[in-house]
Amino acid sequence: MHSICKDIDYIERFDLTDSPFEDYEFFPMGIPGYDGYTKCFEQSMLNHAAEMLVISPFLDKNILKQMVSCSPGAKKTLITRHDSVTKEAIKLFNDGVYTPKEVLTDKVEKDVVVDLHEKVYFIRRYDGNSSYNHLYLGSTNATMNGFGRNVEFLLHLKFVPYKFSYEKCRSELINDSKECMFEQVISVPEEDGGKEDVTNELMLRQAISAILQAQVRFNDGSYTITIQCQTNRMPSEPVFLYPLGCDGKEQVLADGLIFKDIPLDSLTEFYTIRIRDLRRLIKIHTEGMPTDERDKAIFRSFINTKGKFINYLAFMLTDEVEQYILESQQLEKELANDKTSSLEQQISTSLYEDMVKMAYKDPDRIASIRQIVEKADETVIPDHFMEMYKTFENVLKQIKRL
């Protein structure tokens, strides 16, 4: 991550050579100074827009109406989730509304369940007497919250003239082939289930707004979490809560709710909240979280053998990920077979060589090993490793003095 941050400081433009695009633009939104609704949606996407293909799991009728009002005679296609389709959406999009097939047969003749997560906007826009095709990719749903309130991001790509088209984009996604993932929705059946879903959603939001904070306390070798709520804002129906990853500790949400015997490496600010079959993942402001100790415990729960410690260091020191994967798989097999001490000698030699190379290329990466050593349990650190590492630290100090 530090390396990526440094690279960003030197990047002025991304190279679009040999790509179908001639320009790009970034649209962050939902943070101070970045108005996604005005800058991205109104001024960019809808600016002289004509044909559109929209892929969005969640929809807002006001956003859809603004989209289709641009050049009303131009073709518009919508791809969304089954639960998001409405009669109004079917009427608005004149080139069809499509949803993922409930079961899709893949190339090896297996049935797989298909869901939709992508957010994609293909738009042809007029520019004077010409027109250009544009692609918007990212995390923003076609909703007012997506463009106006949530923290989201869209990448805008402008196609080279004549490189792509609405028809080509649509035919790649919607066609008569066996591999086609989508089917057209002609009508929406009359059901009352939607009313229940809306009611549950509203009660769940009410419960979330009633939660004030969580408090972590150490007690007899483990931790307890206490949830504080505003009782007068709780919904009439029972709502259930449990820390993420602790499914067996689910309890009814109430002021003073206590989760007992939580291991250090399971402490979290994230919770699953549920009403009937509707679930959401939420973050609760937490006081008393022993962040450093928890991070160390989580690290030790994963790096709990000498083999994993060596693997982790090898991953830190490699620039060739594929080679690392092959070597780590072989290392795990050899360690599992409990071979002689000659293997430890090979490991030490290999690590030494990798550390020498990295000390020359990126000394900071060698220095960061100290943080790993401090987190790890002493029993997983190979014999003589610290002696070798201290030699590297001394050399790096001398280099910095030069």
C-alpha positions in Angstrom: 0.0 0.0 0.0 2.8 2.4 0.8 4.3 1.6 -2.6 1.0 2.4 -4.4 0.7 5.7 -2.5 4.1 6.7 -3.6 3.4 5.8 -7.2 0.2 7.9 -7.2 2.3 11.0 -6.5 4.1 10.6 -9.8 1.1 9.7 -12.0 -0.3 12.6 -14.1 -2.2 10.6 -16.7 -3.0 6.9 -17.4 -1.8 5.5 -20.7 -4.8 4.7 -23.0 -2.6 3.4 -25.9 -4.0 0.3 -27.6 -7.3 0.7 -25.7 -10.7 1.5 -27.2 -10.8 4.7 -25.2 -9.5 8.1 -25.9 -10.1 9.8 -22.5 -11.2 9.1 -19.0 -12.5 11.0 -15.9 -13.0 10.1 -12.2 -16.2 10.9 -10.3 -15.9 10.4 -6.5 -19.2 11.3 -4.8 -20.7 11.6 -1.3 -17.7 13.3 0.2 -17.2 17.1 0.8 -16.4 18.9 -2.4 -17.7 16.2 -4.8 -21.3 16.5 -5.9 -22.1 13.3 -7.7 -25.7 14.2 -8.6 -24.8 17.5 -10.2 -21.3 16.9 -11.6 -21.6 13.3 -12.7 -25.3 12.6 -13.3 -26.7 15.9 -14.6 -23.7 17.6 -16.2 -21.9 14.5 -17.5 -24.1 11.5 -18.0 -27.3 13.3 -19.1 -25.5 16.0 -21.1 -27.1 15.6 -24.6 -27.6 11.9 -24.0 -29.4 9.6 -26.4 -29.2 5.7 -26.3 -28.6 4.2 -22.9 -27.9 0.8 -21.4 -28.1 0.8 -17.7 -27.1 -2.0 -15.3 -28.0 -1.3 -11.7 -29.1 -3.7 -8.9 -31.2 -1.0 -7.2 -33.3 1.7 -8.8 -35.0 5.0 -8.1 -37.9 6.1 -10.2 -36.9 9.7 -10.2 -33.4 8.8 -11.5 -34.9 6.5 -14.2 -37.3 9.2 -15.3 -34.5 11.7 -15.8 -32.6 9.1 -17.8 -35.3 8.2 -20.3 -36.4 11.8 -20.7 -33.2 12.5 -22.6 -34.0 12.0 -26.3 -37.3 10.1 -25.5 -37.2 8.4 -29.0 -33.7 6.9 -28.4 -33.5 3.3 -27.3 -33.1 2.6 -23.6 -32.3 -0.8 -22.0 -32.4 -1.6 -18.3 -30.7 -4.6 -16.6 -31.5 -5.0 -12.9 -32.5 -7.4 -10.1 -35.8 -9.3 -10.1 -36.9 -7.5 -6.9 -36.2 -4.1 -8.4 -38.4 -4.4 -11.4 -41.7 -2.3 -11.4 -44.4 -1.8 -13.9 -43.2 1.8 -14.2 -39.7 0.7 -15.1 -41.0 -1.6 -17.8 -43.0 1.3 -19.3 -40.1 3.7 -19.2 -37.4 1.6 -21.0 -38.5 1.2 -24.6 -35.9 -1.4 -25.5 -36.7 -3.8 -22.7 -36.1 -4.5 -19.0 -34.0 -7.6 -18.3 -33.0 -9.5 -15.2 -30.5 -12.3 -14.5 -31.8 -15.8 -15.2 -32.6 -17.5 -11.9 -30.5 -20.5 -12.9 -27.9 -20.4 -15.7 -26.2 -23.5 -17.2 -22.5 -22.8 -17.6 -20.0 -24.2 -20.1 -19.5 -27.4 -18.1 -23.2 -28.0 -18.0 -23.6 -27.1 -14.3 -26.5 -25.1 -13.0 -25.3 -21.9 -11.2 -27.3 -19.3 -9.4 -26.8 -15.8 -10.9 -27.0 -12.5 -9.0 -26.4 -9.0 -10.0 -23.9 -6.6 -8.4 -22.4 -4.6 -11.3 -23.2 -0.9 -11.9 -22.6 0.0 -15.5 -23.9 2.9 -17.6 -23.4 2.9 -21.4 -24.5 6.2 -23.0 -24.3 7.7 -26.4 -24.0 11.5 -26.2 -24.2 14.2 -28.9 -21.3 16.6 -29.2 -22.2 19.2 -31.8 -22.8 17.5 -35.1 -21.0 14.3 -33.9 -21.8 11.7 -31.2 -19.5 9.8 -28.8 -20.0 6.7 -26.7 -19.3 6.8 -23.0 -19.0 4.1 -20.3 -19.4 4.7 -16.6 -18.3 1.9 -14.2 -18.2 1.8 -10.5 -20.3 1.4 -7.3 -23.1 3.9 -7.9 -26.6 2.5 -8.2 -29.2 4.3 -10.2 -30.7 5.9 -7.1 -30.9 9.4 -5.5 -28.8 8.0 -2.6 -26.3 6.6 -5.0 -25.6 9.8 -6.7 -26.5 12.2 -3.9 -25.6 10.9 -0.5 -23.7 7.6 -0.4 -19.9 7.6 -0.7 -19.5 6.1 -4.2 -17.1 6.2 -7.2 -17.6 6.0 -11.0 -14.9 5.8 -13.7 -15.9 7.6 -16.9 -14.4 6.2 -20.1 -14.9 7.9 -23.5 -14.7 5.6 -26.5 -12.6 6.4 -29.6 -15.1 7.4 -32.4 -16.7 4.4 -34.2 -15.1 2.0 -31.8 -18.3 0.8 -30.1 -22.0 1.3 -30.2 -25.2 0.9 -28.3 -26.2 -2.1 -30.5 -22.9 -3.8 -30.0 -22.9 -3.2 -26.2 -26.5 -4.6 -26.0 -25.9 -7.6 -28.2 -22.9 -8.7 -26.1 -25.1 -8.8 -23.0 -28.5 -9.8 -24.4 -28.6 -12.4 -27.2 -30.0 -15.8 -28.1 -26.9 -17.8 -27.1 -27.0 -20.4 -24.4 -24.5 -18.4 -22.3 -26.7 -15.3 -22.2 -27.2 -14.4 -18.5 -30.3 -12.3 -18.9 -34.0 -12.7 -19.8 -36.6 -10.0 -20.5 -39.3 -9.1 -18.0 -42.6 -8.4 -19.7 -44.8 -7.9 -16.6 -44.7 -7.8 -12.8 -47.0 -10.2 -11.0 -49.4 -8.8 -8.4 -48.0 -9.7 -4.9 -48.3 -8.5 -1.4 -44.8 -9.7 -0.5 -43.3 -6.3 -1.4 -45.4 -4.6 1.3 -43.9 -6.9 3.9 -40.4 -6.3 2.7 -40.9 -2.5 2.9 -42.3 -2.8 6.4 -39.4 -4.9 7.5 -36.9 -2.5 5.9 -38.5 0.5 7.7 -38.5 -1.2 11.1 -34.8 -2.3 10.5 -33.9 1.3 9.7 -35.7 2.5 12.8 -33.8 0.0 14.9 -30.5 1.1 13.4 -31.2 4.7 14.2 -32.0 3.7 17.8 -28.5 2.3 18.4 -26.2 4.8 20.1 -22.9 3.0 20.6 -21.1 -0.1 21.9 -18.7 -0.4 24.9 -15.9 -3.1 25.1 -14.7 -4.2 28.6 -12.2 -6.8 29.6 -13.6 -9.4 32.1 -12.0 -12.6 33.4 -9.7 -13.4 30.4 -12.2 -12.5 27.7 -14.2 -9.4 26.6 -17.8 -8.3 26.9 -19.6 -5.9 24.5 -22.5 -3.8 25.8 -24.9 -2.2 23.3 -26.6 1.1 24.2 -29.9 2.1 22.5 -32.6 4.6 22.8 -35.5 2.5 24.0 -38.2 4.9 22.8 -37.0 4.6 19.2 -37.1 0.8 19.0 -39.6 -0.8 16.6 -42.5 -2.8 18.0 -41.2 -6.1 16.3 -38.2 -7.9 17.8 -34.9 -7.1 16.0 -31.8 -9.4 16.4 -28.1 -8.5 16.5 -24.8 -10.3 16.7 -21.1 -9.3 16.1 -19.9 -10.2 12.6 -18.5 -13.7 12.6 -20.3 -14.6 15.9 -23.5 -16.1 14.6 -24.1 -18.2 17.7 -24.3 -15.1 19.9 -27.4 -13.6 18.2 -29.7 -11.8 20.7 -32.7 -9.6 20.7 -31.6 -5.9 20.4 -32.3 -3.9 23.5 -30.7 -1.2 25.6 -28.0 -2.8 27.7 -27.6 -5.9 25.5 -24.4 -7.7 26.5 -22.4 -10.1 24.4 -20.2 -12.2 26.8 -17.0 -14.2 26.3 -15.9 -12.6 23.1 -12.3 -13.6 22.2 -9.8 -10.8 21.5 -9.5 -11.7 17.8 -13.3 -11.6 17.3 -13.8 -8.0 18.6 -15.3 -5.9 15.8 -17.3 -2.7 15.1 -19.4 -4.6 12.5 -22.6 -6.4 13.3 -25.3 -8.3 11.5 -28.8 -6.9 12.3 -31.9 -8.9 11.4 -35.7 -8.7 11.4 -37.3 -11.9 10.2 -35.4 -12.9 7.0 -34.1 -9.4 6.3 -30.5 -8.8 7.2 -28.1 -5.9 7.1 -24.4 -5.4 8.0 -23.9 -2.2 10.1 -21.0 -0.5 11.8 -21.5 0.6 15.5 -19.3 3.3 17.0 -17.4 1.5 19.7 -15.5 2.7 22.8 -12.8 0.8 24.6 -11.7 -1.2 21.6 -8.1 -2.5 22.3 -7.1 -2.0 18.7 -3.4 -2.8 18.8 -3.9 -5.9 20.9 -6.8 -7.1 18.7 -4.8 -6.6 15.5 -1.9 -8.6 17.1 -4.3 -11.4 18.1 -5.8 -11.6 14.6 -2.3 -11.7 13.1 -1.3 -14.5 15.4 -4.5 -16.5 14.7 -3.4 -16.7 11.0 0.4 -16.8 11.4 0.5 -19.6 13.9 3.3 -21.9 12.6 6.9 -21.4 11.4 5.8 -22.3 7.9 3.2 -19.6 7.7 5.6 -17.1 9.2 8.2 -17.9 6.5 5.4 -17.8 3.8 4.3 -14.4 5.0 7.8 -13.0 4.9 8.4 -14.5 1.4 5.2 -12.8 0.2 6.4 -9.5 1.6 9.7 -9.8 -0.2 8.5 -11.1 -3.6 7.8 -9.1 -6.7 6.8 -12.3 -8.6 3.4 -13.5 -7.2 3.1 -16.6 -9.4 6.5 -17.8 -8.4 5.7 -17.2 -4.8 2.5 -19.2 -4.9 4.3 -22.2 -6.4 7.1 -22.0 -3.9 4.8 -21.6 -0.9 2.7 -24.6 -1.9 5.9 -26.7 -2.2 7.1 -25.4 1.2 3.8 -26.3 2.9 4.0 -29.9 1.6 7.6 -30.3 2.8 6.9 -28.9 6.2 3.8 -31.1 6.5 6.1 -34.1 5.9 8.3 -33.0 8.8 11.6 -33.3 6.9 15.0 -33.0 8.4 16.7 -29.9 9.6 18.3 -29.5 6.1 14.9 -28.0 5.1 15.3 -25.3 7.7 18.8 -24.5 6.3 17.3 -24.2 2.8 14.6 -21.9 4.1 17.1 -19.7 5.9 19.3 -19.5 2.7 16.3 -18.6 0.6 15.1 -16.0 3.0 18.6 -14.5 3.2 18.8 -14.2 -0.6 15.4 -12.6 -0.8 16.3 -10.1 1.9 19.6 -9.2 0.3 17.8 -8.5 -3.0 15.1 -6.4 -1.3 17.6 -4.5 0.8 19.1 -3.2 -2.4 15.8 -2.5 -4.2 13.5 -1.4 -1.4 15.2 -1.0 2.1 11.9 0.2 3.6 10.4 -3.2 3.0 13.2 -4.8 5.0 12.6 -2.3 7.8 8.9 -3.2 7.9 9.7 -6.8 8.9 10.3 -5.4 12.4 6.5 -4.8 12.7 5.8 -8.4 11.7 8.2 -9.8 14.2 6.7 -7.7 17.0 3.2 -9.0 16.2 4.2 -12.7 15.8 4.4 -15.2 18.7 8.0 -16.2 19.5 7.3 -19.8 18.8 6.6 -19.2 15.1 9.8 -17.3 14.5 12.5 -19.7 13.0 15.7 -20.3 14.9 18.5 -17.8 14.2 16.1 -15.6 12.2 16.3 -12.7 14.6 20.1 -12.8 14.6 20.1 -12.6 10.8 17.5 -9.8 10.8 19.4 -7.7 13.3 22.4 -7.8 11.0 20.2 -6.4 8.2 18.9 -3.6 10.5 22.5 -2.6 11.5 23.5 -2.5 7.8 20.5 -0.3 6.9 21.3 2.1 9.7 24.8 2.5 8.4 23.5 3.1 4.8 21.2 5.9 6.1 24.2 7.6 7.7 26.1 7.7 4.4 
